[in-house]
Amino acid sequence: MVSHDIVKGLYNGQELADAFQVKIARWPTLVVGLLAMLLAFYCNDLLQLLYWGLASLVPVVTAPFILAILGFRGTSRTALIGMVTGVLIILFWNKWVQAFIRWDGSFLAMVANGLAMMAAHYLLKQPKSAGSVEPDNEFKQMQQAHARQRAERKEAIKNAWMNPKVTLAKLRPSDRTLCLTGLYMIITTVLGYWFIKPDHIYWAIYQVLLGAIFTAYSLVARYKTFLAK
């Protein structure tokens, strides 16, 4: 972000060499890594660190991410204005408001971030490429393919309900599946009862009997098929 968005915004959108961006990215990477180490040593509570991370992520990143998904394309300056607004709102909320209301202000900061981005976009001069972007041909093709697949699924479901006997016959598991399922139930039940040793054995007996029924039924069915051949 520093080497590509922030610095590029300071240079008024001029194209920067890749080597120059990599050179700039080294120092922020080092600084952010050291600050993260200091923060990890300072706070020993992982839940508190997670809370701080979410409190920093939601006000800063969520609004630009949602606007980008909805097809809004802004400049680096617009995004930075929204991010700074979100940071200031959450800092103000945590410092002076949260002590009285006892309510997290991350959502309010996220909304302020989005409103600041929209205000900066429409009040400041923007390039022609910024703003709402119409779906391109590739995205339209994806939408058409998704619509065709959805129509095919609806038609398949409709045809399945017209002949439920055939549909239910297709859902019948194979003899091998029944046999393996029965053996799995027996083995897991015996091992679980052996290691855990629960107070009641009734549930274990029920599972073993059910597994034995599955296994016996599949073996009998396979034996009948073998005799028929």
FENWOLIN-V23449 format. One record per residue. N is the residue number from 1. RES is the residue in three letters. SS is DSSP state (H for helix, E for strand, - for the rest). PSI is psi in radians with two decimals (999 if undefined). D_LAST is the distance of its C-alpha to the last C-alpha in Angstrom with 2 decimals. Layout:
BEGIN
N,RES,SS,PSI,D_LAST + N,RES,SS,PSI,D_LAST
END
This chain:
BEGIN
1,MET,-,-0.74,70.49 + 2,VAL,H,-0.83,73.89 + 3,SER,H,-0.50,73.65 + 4,HIS,H,-0.91,71.99 + 5,ASP,H,-0.93,72.87 + 6,ILE,H,-0.93,76.09 + 7,VAL,H,-0.68,77.87 + 8,LYS,H,-0.61,76.74 + 9,GLY,H,-0.63,78.10 + 10,LEU,H,-0.49,81.41 + 11,TYR,-,0.30,81.57 + 12,ASN,-,0.69,81.21 + 13,GLY,-,0.21,77.80 + 14,GLN,-,2.59,78.85 + 15,GLU,-,2.22,76.23 + 16,LEU,-,2.53,76.33 + 17,ALA,-,2.58,75.26 + 18,ASP,H,-0.67,72.07 + 19,ALA,H,-0.63,74.01 + 20,PHE,H,-0.69,76.51 + 21,GLN,H,-0.69,73.81 + 22,VAL,H,-0.69,72.20 + 23,LYS,H,-0.70,75.66 + 24,ILE,H,-0.62,76.30 + 25,ALA,H,-0.37,72.89 + 26,ARG,H,-0.82,73.61 + 27,TRP,H,-0.80,76.38 + 28,PRO,H,-0.62,74.67 + 29,THR,H,-0.76,71.59 + 30,LEU,H,-0.77,73.82 + 31,VAL,H,-0.79,75.76 + 32,VAL,H,-0.68,72.73 + 33,GLY,H,-0.76,71.07 + 34,LEU,H,-0.72,74.23 + 35,LEU,H,-0.65,74.66 + 36,ALA,H,-0.68,71.06 + 37,MET,H,-0.78,71.75 + 38,LEU,H,-0.70,74.97 + 39,LEU,H,-0.69,73.24 + 40,ALA,H,-0.65,70.50 + 41,PHE,H,-0.54,73.21 + 42,TYR,H,-0.71,75.31 + 43,CYS,-,2.10,72.62 + 44,ASN,-,-0.06,70.44 + 45,ASP,-,1.96,68.52 + 46,LEU,H,-0.63,65.26 + 47,LEU,H,-0.67,64.98 + 48,GLN,H,-0.69,68.49 + 49,LEU,H,-0.71,67.66 + 50,LEU,H,-0.70,64.61 + 51,TYR,H,-0.75,66.87 + 52,TRP,H,-0.70,69.40 + 53,GLY,H,-0.78,66.75 + 54,LEU,H,-0.68,65.49 + 55,ALA,H,-0.46,69.10 + 56,SER,H,-0.54,69.80 + 57,LEU,H,-0.83,66.61 + 58,VAL,H,-0.85,66.59 + 59,PRO,H,-0.40,70.19 + 60,VAL,H,-0.79,70.08 + 61,VAL,H,-0.57,66.65 + 62,THR,H,-0.81,64.91 + 63,ALA,H,-0.87,67.20 + 64,PRO,H,-0.60,67.14 + 65,PHE,H,-0.77,63.37 + 66,ILE,H,-0.73,62.87 + 67,LEU,H,-0.65,65.35 + 68,ALA,H,-0.69,63.61 + 69,ILE,H,-0.65,60.24 + 70,LEU,-,0.00,61.99 + 71,GLY,-,0.21,63.26 + 72,PHE,E,2.23,66.79 + 73,ARG,E,1.94,68.15 + 74,GLY,-,3.05,71.41 + 75,THR,-,3.00,73.62 + 76,SER,H,-0.65,74.03 + 77,ARG,H,-0.72,77.30 + 78,THR,H,-0.76,75.71 + 79,ALA,H,-0.70,72.99 + 80,LEU,H,-0.66,75.60 + 81,ILE,H,-0.77,77.77 + 82,GLY,H,-0.72,74.90 + 83,MET,H,-0.76,73.89 + 84,VAL,H,-0.68,77.49 + 85,THR,H,-0.77,77.84 + 86,GLY,H,-0.72,74.77 + 87,VAL,H,-0.79,76.06 + 88,LEU,H,-0.68,79.54 + 89,ILE,H,-0.77,78.21 + 90,ILE,H,-0.62,76.00 + 91,LEU,H,-0.75,78.85 + 92,PHE,H,-0.72,81.28 + 93,TRP,H,-0.82,78.89 + 94,ASN,H,-0.47,78.18 + 95,LYS,H,-0.76,81.89 + 96,TRP,H,-0.34,83.62 + 97,VAL,H,-0.70,81.22 + 98,GLN,H,-0.51,78.30 + 99,ALA,H,-0.45,80.69 + 100,PHE,H,-0.64,81.69 + 101,ILE,H,-0.51,78.51 + 102,ARG,-,0.75,75.86 + 103,TRP,-,2.35,73.41 + 104,ASP,-,2.37,71.78 + 105,GLY,-,0.29,73.17 + 106,SER,H,-0.71,70.38 + 107,PHE,H,-0.73,69.21 + 108,LEU,H,-0.71,72.80 + 109,ALA,H,-0.63,73.36 + 110,MET,H,-0.76,70.21 + 111,VAL,H,-0.73,71.48 + 112,ALA,H,-0.63,74.89 + 113,ASN,H,-0.87,73.29 + 114,GLY,H,-0.74,71.57 + 115,LEU,H,-0.67,74.74 + 116,ALA,H,-0.67,76.85 + 117,MET,H,-0.77,74.56 + 118,MET,H,-0.71,74.71 + 119,ALA,H,-0.75,78.49 + 120,ALA,H,-0.59,79.00 + 121,HIS,H,-0.73,76.89 + 122,TYR,H,-0.34,78.84 + 123,LEU,H,-0.51,82.29 + 124,LEU,-,2.76,82.33 + 125,LYS,-,2.27,82.11 + 126,GLN,-,2.67,78.59 + 127,PRO,-,2.87,77.19 + 128,LYS,-,-0.47,75.46 + 129,SER,-,-0.22,72.04 + 130,ALA,-,2.77,72.26 + 131,GLY,E,-2.88,71.14 + 132,SER,E,2.31,68.09 + 133,VAL,-,2.28,65.72 + 134,GLU,-,2.63,63.65 + 135,PRO,-,2.38,59.96 + 136,ASP,-,3.11,59.47 + 137,ASN,H,-0.67,57.11 + 138,GLU,H,-0.72,54.38 + 139,PHE,H,-0.66,54.50 + 140,LYS,H,-0.68,54.45 + 141,GLN,H,-0.68,51.34 + 142,MET,H,-0.73,49.66 + 143,GLN,H,-0.73,50.69 + 144,GLN,H,-0.71,49.33 + 145,ALA,H,-0.69,45.98 + 146,HIS,H,-0.67,45.83 + 147,ALA,H,-0.69,46.74 + 148,ARG,H,-0.76,43.96 + 149,GLN,H,-0.69,41.36 + 150,ARG,H,-0.70,42.71 + 151,ALA,H,-0.68,42.55 + 152,GLU,H,-0.70,38.94 + 153,ARG,H,-0.73,38.02 + 154,LYS,H,-0.72,39.90 + 155,GLU,H,-0.68,38.18 + 156,ALA,H,-0.71,34.71 + 157,ILE,H,-0.72,35.67 + 158,LYS,H,-0.75,37.08 + 159,ASN,H,-0.60,33.96 + 160,ALA,H,-0.69,31.81 + 161,TRP,H,-0.35,34.05 + 162,MET,H,-0.45,33.91 + 163,ASN,-,1.33,30.18 + 164,PRO,H,-0.49,29.68 + 165,LYS,H,-0.75,26.26 + 166,VAL,H,-0.67,24.66 + 167,THR,H,-0.79,26.71 + 168,LEU,H,-0.56,25.73 + 169,ALA,H,-0.59,22.00 + 170,LYS,H,-0.46,22.58 + 171,LEU,-,-0.14,24.39 + 172,ARG,-,2.23,21.59 + 173,PRO,-,2.71,20.97 + 174,SER,-,2.86,17.70 + 175,ASP,H,-0.65,16.22 + 176,ARG,H,-0.71,17.69 + 177,THR,H,-0.73,21.00 + 178,LEU,H,-0.73,21.15 + 179,CYS,H,-0.83,20.53 + 180,LEU,H,-0.66,23.19 + 181,THR,H,-0.75,25.52 + 182,GLY,H,-0.77,25.37 + 183,LEU,H,-0.69,26.11 + 184,TYR,H,-0.75,28.89 + 185,MET,H,-0.72,30.45 + 186,ILE,H,-0.82,30.50 + 187,ILE,H,-0.82,31.96 + 188,THR,H,-0.62,34.56 + 189,THR,H,-0.77,35.65 + 190,VAL,H,-0.80,36.16 + 191,LEU,H,-0.71,38.02 + 192,GLY,H,-0.73,40.06 + 193,TYR,H,-0.58,41.11 + 194,TRP,H,-0.73,41.91 + 195,PHE,H,-0.66,44.20 + 196,ILE,H,-0.67,45.66 + 197,LYS,-,1.21,45.97 + 198,PRO,-,2.94,46.54 + 199,ASP,-,-0.59,48.56 + 200,HIS,-,2.47,45.77 + 201,ILE,-,-0.02,42.31 + 202,TYR,H,-0.73,40.93 + 203,TRP,H,-0.64,39.47 + 204,ALA,H,-0.72,37.82 + 205,ILE,H,-0.72,36.22 + 206,TYR,H,-0.77,34.95 + 207,GLN,H,-0.70,33.37 + 208,VAL,H,-0.73,31.74 + 209,LEU,H,-0.74,30.31 + 210,LEU,H,-0.72,29.02 + 211,GLY,H,-0.66,27.41 + 212,ALA,H,-0.65,25.83 + 213,ILE,H,-0.78,24.42 + 214,PHE,H,-0.81,22.92 + 215,THR,H,-0.78,21.40 + 216,ALA,H,-0.72,20.08 + 217,TYR,H,-0.76,18.61 + 218,SER,H,-0.69,16.75 + 219,LEU,H,-0.71,15.48 + 220,VAL,H,-0.73,14.38 + 221,ALA,H,-0.71,12.60 + 222,ARG,H,-0.60,10.77 + 223,TYR,H,-0.72,10.00 + 224,LYS,H,-0.71,8.72 + 225,THR,H,-0.68,6.40 + 226,PHE,H,-0.72,5.30 + 227,LEU,H,-0.64,5.37 + 228,ALA,H,-0.58,3.79 + 229,LYS,-,999,0.00
END
